């Protein structure tokens, strides 16, 4: 299971809050995995120099067609600015047709709690997936 470890592009302040996002993506077929993985590396490179990014990590489970991202930001605006900037914006658009499912969850933490653990992120993603499924019922 390839994991890109928590990387800190911009050190967070010792006292403050961070806006955290975790995501889970499942692509439709194994044929889509290499494309998604390569595009995610381009987004990873972008986040490493993104203004307001406090940290990020990625887990790829290619055999399961699943990818997880976890990132912490100065605030919601910093995250959304990153998402609207190329290459991330184009990546999202170009991969939309390959997606089977996606789940996103957001929360805030005190900056001394960084980095976020993957156990916490996966628990929150599972809760969000249940909430999303209940809303679709």
FIKOLZA-1660 file (N, C-alpha, C; in steps of 0.1 Angstrom, whole numbers, plus 5000, padded with zeros to 4 digits):
% residues 137
   i   px   py   pz ch aa at
   1 5009 4988 5000  A  X  N
   1 5000 5000 5000  A  X CA
   1 5009 5012 5000  A  X  C
   2 5011 5019 4989  A  X  N
   2 5019 5031 4988  A  X CA
   2 5013 5042 4997  A  X  C
   3 5021 5048 5005  A  X  N
   3 5017 5060 5013  A  X CA
   3 5027 5071 5012  A  X  C
   4 5022 5082 5009  A  X  N
   4 5030 5094 5009  A  X CA
   4 5028 5100 5023  A  X  C
   5 5039 5101 5031  A  X  N
   5 5038 5105 5045  A  X CA
   5 5034 5119 5047  A  X  C
   6 5030 5123 5058  A  X  N
   6 5026 5137 5062  A  X CA
   6 5037 5146 5058  A  X  C
   7 5035 5155 5050  A  X  N
   7 5044 5165 5046  A  X CA
   7 5039 5179 5050  A  X  C
   8 5048 5187 5055  A  X  N
   8 5045 5201 5060  A  X CA
   8 5050 5211 5050  A  X  C
   9 5041 5217 5042  A  X  N
   9 5046 5227 5032  A  X CA
   9 5048 5241 5040  A  X  C
  10 5039 5244 5049  A  X  N
  10 5040 5256 5057  A  X CA
  10 5038 5253 5071  A  X  C
  11 5047 5255 5080  A  X  N
  11 5045 5252 5094  A  X CA
  11 5034 5259 5100  A  X  C
  12 5025 5252 5107  A  X  N
  12 5013 5259 5113  A  X CA
  12 5018 5267 5125  A  X  C
  13 5010 5277 5129  A  X  N
  13 5013 5285 5141  A  X CA
  13 5012 5276 5153  A  X  C
  14 5019 5278 5164  A  X  N
  14 5018 5270 5176  A  X CA
  14 5005 5270 5183  A  X  C
  15 4998 5281 5181  A  X  N
  15 4985 5283 5187  A  X CA
  15 4975 5288 5176  A  X  C
  16 4965 5280 5173  A  X  N
  16 4956 5284 5163  A  X CA
  16 4948 5271 5159  A  X  C
  17 4940 5273 5148  A  X  N
  17 4932 5262 5143  A  X CA
  17 4936 5259 5129  A  X  C
  18 4933 5247 5125  A  X  N
  18 4935 5242 5111  A  X CA
  18 4922 5236 5106  A  X  C
  19 4920 5239 5093  A  X  N
  19 4908 5233 5086  A  X CA
  19 4913 5220 5080  A  X  C
  20 4907 5209 5083  A  X  N
  20 4912 5196 5078  A  X CA
  20 4902 5190 5068  A  X  C
  21 4907 5184 5058  A  X  N
  21 4899 5177 5048  A  X CA
  21 4904 5163 5046  A  X  C
  22 4895 5153 5047  A  X  N
  22 4899 5139 5043  A  X CA
  22 4890 5135 5032  A  X  C
  23 4896 5127 5023  A  X  N
  23 4888 5122 5011  A  X CA
  23 4891 5108 5008  A  X  C
  24 4881 5101 5003  A  X  N
  24 4882 5087 4998  A  X CA
  24 4877 5087 4984  A  X  C
  25 4885 5082 4975  A  X  N
  25 4881 5080 4961  A  X CA
  25 4882 5066 4957  A  X  C
  26 4872 5061 4950  A  X  N
  26 4872 5048 4944  A  X CA
  26 4870 5049 4929  A  X  C
  27 4879 5045 4921  A  X  N
  27 4878 5045 4907  A  X CA
  27 4870 5033 4901  A  X  C
  28 4864 5035 4890  A  X  N
  28 4855 5024 4884  A  X CA
  28 4862 5011 4881  A  X  C
  29 4874 5012 4875  A  X  N
  29 4881 4999 4871  A  X CA
  29 4896 5000 4874  A  X  C
  30 4902 4988 4874  A  X  N
  30 4916 4988 4876  A  X CA
  30 4924 4995 4865  A  X  C
  31 4918 4996 4853  A  X  N
  31 4924 5003 4842  A  X CA
  31 4925 5018 4845  A  X  C
  32 4916 5023 4854  A  X  N
  32 4916 5037 4857  A  X CA
  32 4927 5041 4868  A  X  C
  33 4932 5031 4875  A  X  N
  33 4941 5033 4886  A  X CA
  33 4954 5040 4882  A  X  C
  34 4961 5036 4872  A  X  N
  34 4974 5043 4869  A  X CA
  34 4971 5058 4866  A  X  C
  35 4961 5061 4858  A  X  N
  35 4958 5075 4855  A  X CA
  35 4955 5083 4867  A  X  C
  36 4946 5078 4876  A  X  N
  36 4943 5085 4888  A  X CA
  36 4955 5087 4897  A  X  C
  37 4963 5076 4898  A  X  N
  37 4975 5077 4907  A  X CA
  37 4985 5088 4901  A  X  C
  38 4987 5088 4888  A  X  N
  38 4996 5098 4882  A  X CA
  38 4991 5112 4884  A  X  C
  39 4978 5114 4882  A  X  N
  39 4972 5127 4884  A  X CA
  39 4973 5131 4899  A  X  C
  40 4971 5122 4908  A  X  N
  40 4972 5125 4922  A  X CA
  40 4986 5130 4926  A  X  C
  41 4996 5124 4919  A  X  N
  41 5010 5129 4922  A  X CA
  41 5012 5143 4918  A  X  C
  42 5005 5147 4907  A  X  N
  42 5006 5161 4903  A  X CA
  42 4999 5170 4913  A  X  C
  43 4988 5166 4918  A  X  N
  43 4981 5174 4929  A  X CA
  43 4990 5174 4941  A  X  C
  44 4996 5163 4944  A  X  N
  44 5005 5162 4956  A  X CA
  44 5017 5173 4955  A  X  C
  45 5022 5173 4943  A  X  N
  45 5033 5183 4940  A  X CA
  45 5028 5197 4943  A  X  C
  46 5016 5200 4938  A  X  N
  46 5010 5213 4939  A  X CA
  46 5008 5217 4954  A  X  C
  47 5002 5207 4962  A  X  N
  47 4999 5210 4976  A  X CA
  47 5012 5213 4984  A  X  C
  48 5023 5208 4980  A  X  N
  48 5036 5210 4987  A  X CA
  48 5041 5224 4986  A  X  C
  49 5035 5232 4977  A  X  N
  49 5039 5246 4976  A  X CA
  49 5026 5255 4977  A  X  C
  50 5015 5250 4981  A  X  N
  50 5003 5258 4982  A  X CA
  50 5003 5267 4994  A  X  C
  51 4999 5279 4992  A  X  N
  51 4998 5289 5003  A  X CA
  51 4987 5284 5013  A  X  C
  52 4990 5284 5026  A  X  N
  52 4981 5280 5036  A  X CA
  52 4980 5265 5039  A  X  C
  53 4988 5257 5032  A  X  N
  53 4988 5242 5034  A  X CA
  53 4997 5239 5046  A  X  C
  54 4991 5233 5056  A  X  N
  54 4998 5230 5068  A  X CA
  54 5004 5215 5068  A  X  C
  55 4998 5207 5060  A  X  N
  55 5002 5193 5059  A  X CA
  55 4993 5185 5050  A  X  C
  56 4999 5174 5045  A  X  N
  56 4991 5165 5036  A  X CA
  56 4997 5151 5036  A  X  C
  57 4989 5141 5033  A  X  N
  57 4993 5128 5032  A  X CA
  57 4984 5121 5022  A  X  C
  58 4988 5110 5016  A  X  N
  58 4981 5103 5006  A  X CA
  58 4983 5088 5008  A  X  C
  59 4972 5080 5007  A  X  N
  59 4973 5065 5008  A  X CA
  59 4967 5060 4995  A  X  C
  60 4974 5052 4988  A  X  N
  60 4969 5045 4976  A  X CA
  60 4968 5030 4978  A  X  C
  61 4957 5025 4975  A  X  N
  61 4954 5011 4975  A  X CA
  61 4950 5006 4961  A  X  C
  62 4960 5005 4952  A  X  N
  62 4957 5003 4938  A  X CA
  62 4949 4990 4935  A  X  C
  63 4952 4979 4942  A  X  N
  63 4944 4967 4940  A  X CA
  63 4930 4968 4943  A  X  C
  64 4927 4977 4953  A  X  N
  64 4913 4979 4957  A  X CA
  64 4906 4991 4949  A  X  C
  65 4914 4998 4941  A  X  N
  65 4910 5010 4933  A  X CA
  65 4906 5021 4942  A  X  C
  66 4913 5022 4954  A  X  N
  66 4909 5032 4964  A  X CA
  66 4921 5041 4967  A  X  C
  67 4918 5054 4969  A  X  N
  67 4928 5064 4972  A  X CA
  67 4922 5073 4983  A  X  C
  68 4931 5076 4993  A  X  N
  68 4927 5085 5004  A  X CA
  68 4936 5097 5004  A  X  C
  69 4931 5109 5007  A  X  N
  69 4939 5121 5009  A  X CA
  69 4935 5126 5023  A  X  C
  70 4945 5133 5029  A  X  N
  70 4943 5140 5042  A  X CA
  70 4951 5152 5041  A  X  C
  71 4945 5163 5044  A  X  N
  71 4953 5176 5044  A  X CA
  71 4948 5186 5055  A  X  C
  72 4956 5195 5059  A  X  N
  72 4953 5205 5069  A  X CA
  72 4957 5218 5063  A  X  C
  73 4948 5228 5066  A  X  N
  73 4949 5241 5059  A  X CA
  73 4947 5252 5069  A  X  C
  74 4953 5264 5066  A  X  N
  74 4951 5276 5074  A  X CA
  74 4936 5279 5076  A  X  C
  75 4928 5277 5066  A  X  N
  75 4914 5279 5067  A  X CA
  75 4907 5274 5055  A  X  C
  76 4894 5274 5055  A  X  N
  76 4886 5269 5044  A  X CA
  76 4890 5276 5031  A  X  C
  77 4892 5289 5031  A  X  N
  77 4895 5297 5019  A  X CA
  77 4908 5292 5013  A  X  C
  78 4918 5288 5021  A  X  N
  78 4931 5283 5016  A  X CA
  78 4929 5270 5008  A  X  C
  79 4921 5261 5014  A  X  N
  79 4918 5248 5008  A  X CA
  79 4911 5251 4995  A  X  C
  80 4900 5259 4995  A  X  N
  80 4893 5261 4982  A  X CA
  80 4901 5269 4972  A  X  C
  81 4910 5277 4976  A  X  N
  81 4919 5284 4966  A  X CA
  81 4927 5273 4959  A  X  C
  82 4933 5264 4967  A  X  N
  82 4941 5253 4961  A  X CA
  82 4932 5245 4951  A  X  C
  83 4920 5241 4955  A  X  N
  83 4912 5233 4947  A  X CA
  83 4908 5240 4934  A  X  C
  84 4907 5253 4934  A  X  N
  84 4904 5261 4922  A  X CA
  84 4916 5264 4913  A  X  C
  85 4928 5261 4917  A  X  N
  85 4940 5264 4910  A  X CA
  85 4945 5252 4902  A  X  C
  86 4950 5255 4890  A  X  N
  86 4956 5244 4882  A  X CA
  86 4969 5240 4888  A  X  C
  87 4973 5227 4888  A  X  N
  87 4966 5217 4880  A  X CA
  87 4954 5210 4887  A  X  C
  88 4952 5213 4900  A  X  N
  88 4941 5206 4907  A  X CA
  88 4928 5207 4900  A  X  C
  89 4924 5219 4896  A  X  N
  89 4911 5221 4890  A  X CA
  89 4909 5212 4878  A  X  C
  90 4919 5212 4869  A  X  N
  90 4918 5204 4857  A  X CA
  90 4918 5189 4860  A  X  C
  91 4926 5185 4871  A  X  N
  91 4926 5171 4875  A  X CA
  91 4912 5166 4879  A  X  C
  92 4906 5174 4887  A  X  N
  92 4892 5171 4892  A  X CA
  92 4883 5169 4880  A  X  C
  93 4883 5178 4871  A  X  N
  93 4875 5177 4859  A  X CA
  93 4878 5165 4850  A  X  C
  94 4891 5162 4848  A  X  N
  94 4894 5151 4839  A  X CA
  94 4892 5138 4845  A  X  C
  95 4892 5137 4858  A  X  N
  95 4890 5124 4865  A  X CA
  95 4875 5121 4868  A  X  C
  96 4866 5130 4867  A  X  N
  96 4852 5128 4871  A  X CA
  96 4846 5116 4865  A  X  C
  97 4849 5113 4852  A  X  N
  97 4843 5101 4846  A  X CA
  97 4848 5088 4851  A  X  C
  98 4860 5088 4857  A  X  N
  98 4866 5076 4862  A  X CA
  98 4861 5072 4876  A  X  C
  99 4854 5081 4883  A  X  N
  99 4851 5079 4897  A  X CA
  99 4839 5070 4899  A  X  C
 100 4840 5060 4907  A  X  N
 100 4829 5052 4912  A  X CA
 100 4822 5059 4923  A  X  C
 101 4830 5062 4934  A  X  N
 101 4824 5069 4945  A  X CA
 101 4835 5079 4951  A  X  C
 102 4830 5089 4958  A  X  N
 102 4839 5098 4965  A  X CA
 102 4832 5102 4978  A  X  C
 103 4840 5104 4988  A  X  N
 103 4836 5109 5001  A  X CA
 103 4845 5120 5006  A  X  C
 104 4840 5130 5011  A  X  N
 104 4847 5141 5016  A  X CA
 104 4842 5144 5030  A  X  C
 105 4851 5147 5039  A  X  N
 105 4847 5152 5053  A  X CA
 105 4857 5163 5057  A  X  C
 106 4851 5172 5065  A  X  N
 106 4859 5184 5069  A  X CA
 106 4857 5186 5084  A  X  C
 107 4867 5191 5091  A  X  N
 107 4866 5195 5105  A  X CA
 107 4877 5204 5109  A  X  C
 108 4877 5210 5121  A  X  N
 108 4887 5218 5125  A  X CA
 108 4894 5212 5137  A  X  C
 109 4907 5215 5139  A  X  N
 109 4915 5210 5150  A  X CA
 109 4924 5221 5154  A  X  C
 110 4929 5220 5167  A  X  N
 110 4939 5230 5171  A  X CA
 110 4952 5226 5165  A  X  C
 111 4960 5235 5161  A  X  N
 111 4972 5232 5153  A  X CA
 111 4982 5223 5161  A  X  C
 112 4982 5223 5175  A  X  N
 112 4991 5214 5181  A  X CA
 112 4987 5199 5179  A  X  C
 113 4975 5197 5175  A  X  N
 113 4970 5183 5172  A  X CA
 113 4975 5177 5159  A  X  C
 114 4982 5186 5151  A  X  N
 114 4987 5181 5138  A  X CA
 114 5000 5173 5140  A  X  C
 115 5003 5163 5132  A  X  N
 115 4994 5158 5121  A  X CA
 115 4983 5150 5126  A  X  C
 116 4972 5149 5118  A  X  N
 116 4961 5141 5120  A  X CA
 116 4964 5127 5118  A  X  C
 117 4959 5118 5125  A  X  N
 117 4962 5103 5123  A  X CA
 117 4952 5098 5112  A  X  C
 118 4957 5088 5105  A  X  N
 118 4949 5082 5095  A  X CA
 118 4937 5074 5102  A  X  C
 119 4939 5069 5114  A  X  N
 119 4928 5062 5121  A  X CA
 119 4916 5072 5123  A  X  C
 120 4919 5084 5127  A  X  N
 120 4909 5094 5129  A  X CA
 120 4903 5098 5116  A  X  C
 121 4911 5100 5106  A  X  N
 121 4906 5104 5092  A  X CA
 121 4896 5093 5087  A  X  C
 122 4901 5081 5088  A  X  N
 122 4892 5070 5082  A  X CA
 122 4879 5068 5090  A  X  C
 123 4880 5070 5103  A  X  N
 123 4868 5069 5111  A  X CA
 123 4858 5080 5107  A  X  C
 124 4863 5092 5105  A  X  N
 124 4854 5103 5100  A  X CA
 124 4849 5101 5086  A  X  C
 125 4857 5095 5078  A  X  N
 125 4852 5092 5064  A  X CA
 125 4841 5082 5064  A  X  C
 126 4843 5072 5073  A  X  N
 126 4833 5061 5074  A  X CA
 126 4820 5067 5079  A  X  C
 127 4820 5076 5089  A  X  N
 127 4809 5083 5094  A  X CA
 127 4802 5091 5083  A  X  C
 128 4810 5098 5075  A  X  N
 128 4805 5107 5065  A  X CA
 128 4798 5098 5054  A  X  C
 129 4804 5087 5050  A  X  N
 129 4798 5078 5040  A  X CA
 129 4785 5073 5045  A  X  C
 130 4783 5070 5058  A  X  N
 130 4770 5065 5063  A  X CA
 130 4760 5077 5062  A  X  C
 131 4764 5089 5066  A  X  N
 131 4755 5100 5065  A  X CA
 131 4751 5103 5051  A  X  C
 132 4761 5102 5041  A  X  N
 132 4758 5104 5027  A  X CA
 132 4748 5093 5022  A  X  C
 133 4750 5081 5026  A  X  N
 133 4741 5070 5022  A  X CA
 133 4727 5072 5027  A  X  C
 134 4726 5076 5040  A  X  N
 134 4713 5078 5046  A  X CA
 134 4706 5089 5039  A  X  C
 135 4713 5099 5034  A  X  N
 135 4707 5110 5027  A  X CA
 135 4702 5106 5013  A  X  C
 136 4708 5096 5007  A  X  N
 136 4704 5091 4994  A  X CA
 136 4692 5082 4995  A  X  C
 137 4690 5077 5007  A  X  N
 137 4679 5067 5008  A  X CA
 137 4665 5073 5007  A  X  C
% end
